[in-house]
Amino acid sequence: MLSRLTVSNYALIESLELEFKQGFTVITGETGAGKSILLGALGLAVGNRAETDVLLDKNKKCYVEAVFLLGKLDIHDWFLKHELDFSEECVMRREIGTNGKSRAFINDTPVNLSVLKDLGEQLIDIHSQHESLHLTESTFQLKMLDHLAGLQSRLADYKRIYSEFIETQQQLSGLKEAQKNHQAELDYVQFQFDELKHAKLSFEEYSGLELQLEALSHSEEIAQAMFGSVETLQDNEQSVLLRLNEVRALIRRVEGYFPDLAEIGRRIDSVVIELKDVTRELSLMSDHWSHDPMETERVSERLGQINHLIVKHRVKGIVELISLRDQFESRMAQSDLLEEQISRLQEQYKILINDILTVSAELRHARNAITARIEGEITLILKSLGMPNAVFRVLIEELEKPGPEGSDRVRFMFSANLGSAAQEISRIASGGEMSRLMLAVKSLLAKQNMLPTIIFDEIDAGVSGEVAARMGRIMANMSEQKQVISITHLPQIAGKAHHHILVSKVEQQQQTRTYIDVLSHELRVKEIARMLSDDQLTEASIKAAIELMR
């Protein structure tokens, strides 16, 4: 429950510390006194966005602090998840600096605003004046129905599946579009790849062909060089080998007299052996070498084919041409990969659709199962609120395709008059009827809602007299299960409260300030008497106030 609210330098509030108690509390005051300002300050503390101009004194920061007693509320895991210290007295604080920047704290630990808001939504339900208008919206009606049916957990499962379904659908659409674009160029890529693949490109072959063509282009010179070398080495009278043998013979004659020449002789022997080997290889090469025009043509044609591809594809050489071929192959393989991915996602898509249909059918069954009870209980509450002929119906229609909340559209149907057909509440409900409808729905939610505190901001708009008194009794009954705080202008509701807070506005020294007072029993009697008699205290109004407070 909300235990304490501390406000400093906010709107018309200079400084305020307000204690709240369990049960039913009303907040009253003249129009414009600052009741909504008080609610706005509390909203700041629980994570609502700050308005652009909230500082009373522009030279000082504003801070709002709300203290909640968590009691037996099962929220330990939330604190553990967000790495926050848990305490049964939870302090939520918001600071607005002079530069307009906001800071948020939970138990003195800085947190993101979203974390503060997440915790606030688990501790307090603030029913603003505009929320009654949401009662006419189908999405809001569906949300309320699901709360009353206790479908939060199953709906969370559905939303998880639906989110995965939408993500899969988007991925599938993207892949199909990619496949479509890829298919448009696939024939071109296929042709280019086939041409390069058929060419059987090889860096080693290309390099060898260049060398081979160079040799074939100089075949006569090569033949003459080999023939002349063999002749010079051994085939004429002045051949190198013959002259070396003569040198060896001369040395052999005298090496016995001069041993140092023996080593020279052995070296000459080695040179002779090597030259004989060289001569033999040259002779063999010369025997097999011949000028082959057909081979020259073949090599030239093969190099021309590869060079043509190099020029055609505007690459710098064989390496880049091979790289381009591999790129084409990769793009061809991408087609197969896209097909595999699409096939996998289509299978996943089918499974998710089946899951969505299954869970949405479960949700529809649960929603239909609860409608009769909801219709009966709300109609009964409306009758107690002075609408004896009220009819309330919950109409559930199946959508053509599943949506984020399931496959259902909900419409709240209402009739206040005997014999009138129930129609959508947005068409026929007046302001007072809308207020009573919302209170009826909230009173049902209060039985199931684990939120420890609920605040009504003028939910009594458009009602008065005995109906207002009955609304007050309903709120008092709700406060047996949770803390209820109501901002009201009606004495009939104020009289049913356990606690009473008065908001007043004072103008002095050309400044306007809002002040808050917690009223004692005697002051409550006087305040309610003033509300009954237009600010005039009379004996009759005091008696009427005492009667209202019984």
Long-range contacts (C-beta under 8 A, 24 or more apart in sequence): 1-68, 1-69, 1-71, 1-452, 1-453, 1-482, 1-483, 2-42, 2-66, 2-67, 2-68, 2-123, 2-124, 2-453, 2-483, 2-485, 3-67, 3-68, 3-69, 3-89, 4-65, 4-66, 4-67, 5-38, 5-41, 5-42, 5-45, 5-64, 5-65, 5-66, 5-67, 6-63, 6-64, 6-65, 6-66, 6-67, 7-38, 7-41, 7-63, 7-64, 7-65, 8-62, 8-63, 8-64, 9-55, 9-56, 9-57, 9-60, 9-61, 9-62, 9-63, 10-37, 10-40, 10-41, 10-44, 10-54, 10-55, 10-56, 10-62, 10-64, 11-37, 11-40, 11-41, 11-54, 11-56, 11-514, 12-37, 12-56, 12-505, 12-512, 12-513, 12-514, 13-37, 13-38, 13-41, 13-56, 13-513, 13-514, 14-56, 14-513, 16-41, 16-516, 18-501, 18-516, 18-518, 19-518, 20-483, 20-485, 20-499, 21-498, 21-499, 22-479, 22-483, 23-479, 23-483, 23-484, 23-497, 23-498, 23-499, 24-475, 24-476, 24-478, 24-479, 24-484, 24-485, 24-486, 24-496, 24-497, 24-498, 24-499, 25-483, 25-484, 25-485, 25-486, 25-497, 25-498, 25-499, 25-500, 25-501, 26-485, 26-486, 26-487, 26-488, 26-493, 26-494, 26-497, 26-499, 26-500, 26-501, 27-485, 27-486, 27-487, 27-488, 27-501, 27-502, 27-503, 28-487, 28-488, 28-489, 28-494, 28-500, 28-501, 28-502, 28-503, 28-527, 28-531, 29-502, 29-503, 29-504, 29-505, 30-504, 30-505, 31-489, 32-505, 33-503, 33-504, 33-505, 33-514, 34-503, 34-505, 34-514, 35-487, 35-503, 36-457, 36-487, 37-514, 38-503, 38-514, 38-516, 39-126, 39-128, 39-455, 39-457, 39-487, 42-66, 42-124, 42-126, 42-455, 43-126, 44-94, 44-96, 45-92, 45-93, 45-94, 45-120, 46-92, 46-116, 46-117, 46-119, 46-120, 46-121, 46-123, 46-124, 46-126, 47-94, 47-104, 47-113, 47-114, 47-116, 47-117, 47-118, 47-119, 47-120, 47-121, 48-117, 49-113, 50-94, 50-96, 50-100, 50-102, 52-100, 54-96, 55-96, 55-98, 58-98, 59-98, 60-98, 61-95, 61-96, 61-97, 61-98, 62-95, 62-96, 63-93, 63-94, 63-95, 63-96, 64-93, 64-94, 65-91, 65-92, 65-93, 65-94, 66-91, 66-92, 66-93, 67-91, 67-92, 68-92, 68-123, 68-124, 68-452, 68-453, 70-123, 71-452, 73-122, 73-123, 73-450, 73-452, 75-122, 78-118, 78-119, 78-122, 82-111, 82-115, 84-109, 84-111, 85-109, 90-119, 90-123, 92-116, 92-119, 92-120, 122-451, 123-451, 123-452, 123-453, 124-451, 124-452, 124-453, 124-454, 124-455, 125-449, 125-451, 125-453, 125-454, 125-455, 126-455, 126-457, 127-438, 127-442, 127-454, 127-455, 127-456, 127-457, 127-459, 128-457, 129-457, 129-458, 129-461, 131-438, 132-434, 132-435, 132-437, 132-438, 132-459, 132-461, 133-434, 135-412, 135-425, 135-434, 135-437, 135-438, 135-441, 136-424, 136-425, 136-426, 136-429, 136-434, 138-409, 138-410, 138-411, 139-405, 141-394, 141-410, 141-411, 141-412, 142-405, 142-406, 142-408, 142-409, 142-410, 143-405, 144-441, 144-445, 145-367, 145-370, 145-371, 145-374, 145-394, 145-410, 146-363, 146-367, 146-405, 147-445, 147-448, 147-449, 148-370, 148-374, 148-441, 148-444, 148-445, 148-448, 149-366, 149-367, 149-369, 149-370, 150-448, 151-363, 151-366, 151-367, 154-359, 154-362, 154-363, 154-366, 155-363, 155-405, 155-406, 157-359, 158-356, 158-359, 158-360, 158-363, 158-405, 158-406, 159-404, 159-405, 161-352, 161-355, 161-356, 161-359, 162-356, 162-402, 162-403, 162-404, 164-352, 165-349, 165-352, 165-353, 165-355, 165-356, 168-345, 168-348, 168-349, 168-352, 169-349, 171-345, 172-342, 172-345, 172-346, 172-349, 175-338, 175-341, 175-342, 175-345, 176-342, 178-338, 179-335, 179-338, 179-339, 179-342, 182-331, 182-334, 182-335, 182-338, 183-335, 186-332, 186-335, 189-328, 189-331, 189-332, 190-332, 192-313, 192-328, 193-325, 193-328, 193-329, 193-331, 193-332, 195-309, 196-309, 196-321, 196-324, 196-325, 196-328, 197-325, 197-329, 199-305, 199-306, 199-309, 201-306, 201-309, 201-318, 201-321, 201-322, 201-325, 202-322, 203-318, 203-319, 203-322, 206-303, 206-306, 206-318, 207-318, 209-299, 209-302, 209-303, 209-306, 210-303, 212-299, 213-296, 213-299, 213-300, 213-303, 216-291, 216-292, 216-295, 216-296, 216-299, 217-296, 219-289, 219-290, 219-291, 219-292, 219-296, 220-291, 222-289, 223-286, 223-289, 223-290, 223-291, 226-282, 226-285, 226-286, 226-289, 227-286, 229-279, 229-282, 230-279, 230-282, 230-283, 230-286, 233-275, 233-278, 233-279, 233-282, 234-276, 234-279, 240-275, 241-272, 241-275, 241-276, 241-279, 244-268, 244-271, 244-272, 244-275, 245-272, 248-272, 356-402, 357-402, 357-407, 359-406, 360-402, 360-406, 360-407, 360-408, 361-407, 363-406, 363-407, 363-408, 364-396, 364-398, 364-406, 364-407, 364-408, 367-396, 367-408, 367-410, 368-396, 371-396, 374-444, 377-440, 377-444, 378-437, 378-440, 378-441, 378-444, 381-436, 381-439, 381-440, 381-443, 381-444, 381-474, 382-436, 382-437, 382-440, 384-470, 384-474, 385-436, 385-439, 385-440, 385-463, 385-467, 385-470, 385-471, 385-474, 386-436, 386-466, 386-467, 386-470, 387-416, 387-433, 387-436, 389-415, 389-416, 389-417, 389-418, 390-414, 390-415, 390-416, 391-415, 391-422, 392-422, 392-437, 392-440, 393-422, 412-437, 430-462, 431-461, 431-462, 432-461, 432-462, 432-463, 432-467, 433-462, 434-462, 435-459, 435-460, 435-461, 435-462, 435-463, 435-471, 436-463, 436-467, 436-471, 439-471, 439-474, 439-475, 442-478, 443-474, 443-477, 443-478, 446-478, 446-481, 446-482, 447-481, 449-482, 451-482, 452-482, 452-483, 453-482, 453-483, 453-484, 453-485, 454-478, 454-482, 454-483, 454-484, 454-485, 455-484, 455-485, 455-486, 455-487, 456-484, 456-485, 456-486, 456-487, 456-488, 457-487, 458-487, 458-488, 458-489, 459-486, 460-486, 460-488, 460-489, 460-490, 460-493, 463-490, 464-490, 464-492, 465-492, 466-492, 468-492, 468-493, 469-493, 469-495, 469-496, 469-548, 472-496, 472-497, 489-531, 490-531, 491-528, 491-531, 491-532, 491-545, 491-548, 492-548, 494-524, 494-527, 494-528, 494-531, 494-548, 495-528, 495-545, 495-548, 495-549, 496-548, 496-549, 500-524, 500-527, 502-527, 524-549, 525-549
